[in-house]
Amino acid sequence: MFKRPQKLHWILIVCLLLLCSISVYNLEGTTGPHIKDMYLKQLKWLLIASPALVLSSCINLHMLRRLAPVIYITFNSLLLSVLLMGKVVNGSRRWIDLGFFNFQPSEIAKIGLIITLSTWFQRYPKPVYEFYDICLLGMILGLPMSLVFLEPDLGHTLMLMLIAVSMFCIERFHRKSLIGLIIGGVTLSPLVWTFMLKRYQRERILTLIDGKVDTLGAGWHSHQAEISIGTGGILGQGKGMGTQVAGGFLPENHTDFVFAKLSEENGLLGASLILGLYLLTILSILYTAHTARDRFGRHLALGVASMFFWHIMMNIGMVVNLLPVTGVTLPILSYGGTSLVTVFITLGLVIAIHGQRQIFE
């Protein structure tokens, strides 16, 4: 079941250690209702997630591939259990209360989907995938997306779709089938807007079009985040000196809008450092995908890279008011138990791919 990697991915490990250190440092001084000592809680979760990183980095990839059907059934069952007995927070049923902490299955679903799709492409390699293959992949993707959307959680629904589409990009699909799907999606979009999106989700999208319309309501979060980033300047206001965070104007500055807090206190230089570390992390994962010896490892690493990329894009996009507020966190920097464990597991899988490359030669 486990196989120790014969070569460590040092660039990835160093980037991870730096991001973890910055996360703990940045979360010290977060403000808001029920927010206290978040940096200590984050440190606790980092210690909890570290064994998950070690175990996933030592997992036998052949065995993981065989377990893909079980993994797919398990994470979909967890998503279904959320709808049946999940904990309601702010009108959404996204959590399972285990007593000592709240568990968010939609985070684990990202890992499960990446493993499932990677296994499918490994088992059914084709020069060009036809309409039947696209329909089958759509069903594999559609089940978890539907369950997450019903919570409702638009952010993670889009995340699952974007991760899957990114993994599809390195394969060839029948052109006419893809064009037909795109036309069908555009045609159905008015129905999705009218009947599927919740009222608050439509308000967030409309606020994005004109963020000045409702700065005291739906646009409050993004408006305050923009002010935070703007007041940071080049060098920042200094630790604990930011007016928006210290004054309690910036909500969720420990989770969704943690990048705005970092930018206000550390300025453009601090924000650039974080973006540089993220870029180096993603490039190192893509290098692992490029050097993987089989389709399973290639797709697995690409799925992890796309998960990082889209999390960063969606989070920072909503912080600077270029994308709607979806509740997607910033990897490692945002506080969160389940999300942190998920990131550590996925990075452990990348280390496993990097360290077990020779077994496929």
N, C-alpha and C positions, 0 to 999 in steps of 0.2 A: 504493500500500500504506500509506503514511504521510501524515498530514495534521496539521499543527501546530494545537493547540487555540487558538482565537481569544480565549478567556477562561479564565484560570486559576482554580482552585478554592482560593482562599487560605485559607479556614477549614480545609479538609481538610489542606492543606499545612502550616499552622502546627501543627495537632494532631499530625501525623506527625512533625514535627521535634522537638516537645516529648517525645513518647513515645520516640523514638529516643535523645534525650539522657538521659532518665531510665533507659532500659534499660541503657545503657553504665555510667552511674553506679551503678545497683543491682547489676549483675553483678560489679563490683569488690568482692572480698571473699567471693565464694562459696567454699564448702568442700566437700570430699568426695574420694573416690578418683579419680585421673586428672583432677581439675579444677584447672586452673592458668591464670591470666591469661584468664579467660573474657571479660572486658570488652574485651580487645584482639582476641580472636577475633570477638566480636560486632561490633566496629568494622570489622573486615576484611569481614565479611559485609554490613554496611550499605553499605560502599563498592562491593561487588560488585553488590548489589541495586539501587543507585541508577540505573545505566544501564537496568535492566529497567523501572523506574518511568517513566523518560523515554521509552523506546521504546513502551511500552504506552499512554502518554498521547497519543502521536502517531499511533497506529494508526488507519487508516480503518475505521470501524465497518461500512460496507457490505461491505468486503473481508473483515472478520472474520466477518461473517454467512455469506458464501459459503464460507468455509473450515471451517464448523462440522462437516460430515461427516468431513473429514480429521482435525480435532482430536479428535472422538469416537473414531475408529478408533485414533489414535495413543496416546491416554492409556490406553485399554483394552489395547492391545498392551503398553504399559509395565507395567501391572498384571499381565498374564499372565507377562511375563518375570521379574517378581519371584518368582512361584511356581515358575518353572522353574530360575532360577539366582541368586536373591537371596541376600544375606548374612544369616545367622541371628544374631540378637542377642537374648539372654534368651529363647530358645525361639520367637521370632517371626521370620518371613522378610518383612521390610518394606523392606529397603534393597537398592540396587544399588551395588556397590563400583566406582567409577570410578578408583580408584587415589589420586587427590589429594583426593577427598572422597566421602562416601556420599550417594547420591541417593534420596529417598523419593517414589516415583511417586504414592502416595495423596494427597500434598499437591497435586500438579499436577492430579490427578483432580477436585478441587473446582472449579478454574478451568474445566476442560473441560466438566464437567457443567453449570455455570452458563451457559456459552456455548451449549451444545447445547440446553438447555431454552428459553433465551431465543429462539434461532433457531426452534425448533419453534412456540412461541406466536406469533411474528411471521408465520410462513408459513401457519399454519392457525388463523386467528382465528375463533372461534365465540361466539355469545351464551351458549350452554350446551354444555359438553362432555359427551358421552354415554359409555356404558360402554365402547364400542370405543376411544374416545380415552384413557380412563383406563387400559385394558389396554396400549395402545401406550406411554403415558408410563411405566407400570410396567415394561415391558421395557427402555426406555431407561435407567431408573434402576436396575433390578434387576441388570444385567450388571456395572457397576462395583462395586455394593454386594456382590455375591457374591464377586468377585475380592478385594476388600479384606477381607471377612470370613474368607476362607480363609487369610489370611496368618499368624496371625489378628490382626485389629485391630478390636476392637469399637468403640473410640472414633471412628475415622474412618468406620466403617460407619454408625454413628448420625449422624455429622456430614453425610454425603452425604444421608441420608434427611431430616434436619431442614432442610437447605438447600432441598431440592426441595419439601418440604411448605410451607415458607414462601413459595416462589415461586408455588405453586399457589393460595395464599390470596387473591390478587387476581383470580382467575378464578372463573367460576361452573361448577359441576359438577352433574350429575344427582343429586338428593338420594337417591333409592333406591339408586343404584349405590354412593354413598359409604357409606350405612348398611350395605349388604351387605359392603363391604370391611372396615368396622370390625368387624362381627360375625365375619367370617372370621378377621381378625387376632387377636381375643380367643380364638376357638376354638383356633387353632393355637399360641397362646402356651405352653401346657404342653409341646407337642412341641419347641418351640424351646428351652425351659429344659432339657429332659431330654436331647435328642440333639444340639443345635447349640452350646450354650454350653460352653466349656471349664470344667474344674473350678475353676481360679483365678478365672474370671469370675464363677461362681456364688458363690464364697467372698466376693468383693468386694461383691456385692449383698447377701448375707446379713449381712456385717459392717456395711453401711450401716444395716440394720434395727436392729442393736444393736452400735454401735461399740465397746462395752466388752468384747465377747466375746473378741476376739483382738487385743488391743492390741500384743502382741509379735510377731504374725504378719501376717495380711492387713490388719489395721487399724493397723499401725505408722505408715505414712505419714500418714494422715489425723489420727491421734492427735497426732503431733508437730507437724503443721501447725496444729492447733487451739491447742496450747500456745504456739506461736510468735506467733500472732495475739493470743492473750490477754495474753501478757507485754508486747506492744508498747504497750498502753495508749493514751492520747491522743496523746502526743508521740513515743513510740517509745524504744527503748533507746539509740539512737545508732549511727552508722556503725561496723560491726565489733564492736559491744558485745552483740549478741543472744546469749543463752546457748544457744539451740537450734542456731543456725547455726555460731557460733564453736566450740561443743562438739562439732560433727559429728553431732548427733542428728537433724537435719532432712535427709533424703535428697533428691536431685534438686532442690536449692534453686536451681539455675541453669536448670531447664527447667520440669517440671510444677508444682513448688511455689515458683516464683519470687515469687508474690504473698505467700506466707507470710513469706518473707525480707524483702520490702519492708515488710510490716505490722509485723514485729517490730522493725525498725530505725527506721521512720519513723512508726509508730503509726497511729491512726485518721485523722489529718490527711493523711498521705502516701497511705494507701489511698483516701481520699475524693478526693484530687487525681487519682489514676489513673482511678478510676471516672468522675469528671467529664469527663476527657479522652476516655475511651471513649464516654461518652454523647454528647458533642459531635461526635465522629467519626461515630457511627452516624446521628445526626440530620442531619448534613451530607450523608451518602450518601443517606438517605431523601429529603432535599430534591431531590437530583439525580434520584432515581427519579420524584418527583412532577412535576418540570418537564421530564422527557424527552419528546421529540416523537414517539416511536413505541414500540410494544410491546417491541421488542428492547432498546432502551435502558432502558426501565422495568424489565423483568425482570432485565436484567443488573445494574443498580444495586441492585435489591432482593436479588438473590442474594448480592452482595458484603456488603450490610448484614446479611443473615441469617447469613452465614459469620462475620462479626465477632461478632454477638450470641451465637450458639450456642457459639462458642469461649470467649467470656468467661464465659457461664453455666455451661458444663460444667467449665471449669477452676476457677473460683472456687467452684463448687458442690462439687467434690470436695475442695478445700482446706479448706472449712468443714464437711466431712463431711455434706453434704446430698445428694450424688450419689456414685455409685461411682467409684473410681479408674480412669480410662480412658486415661490417657496423652495427653490433649489439651492442647496447650500454650496459653499466654496470648499473643495476638498482639503481636508486636514486643518485648514485655518478656522473653519466654522466649528462651534461646539456641537457635539452630537455623538452619542454612543454607538448606535447602529451604523450610522454613516461612516464613522471612523473605523470600525471593525471591518466594514465592507471594503473600504479603500485599502486597508492593510492586507486583507485576503487577496484582493486582485493584484496588488504589487508583489505579494508572495508568489503568485502564479507566474508572473513575469520573470521573477528570479529563478523559478523552477525551469521555465522554458530556456532561459539563458544558460543555466547550469547543466541541463540535460540534453543539450544539442547533439552531443556525440552519440547518444544512443540511437539516433535516427540515421546515422551515417552508414 
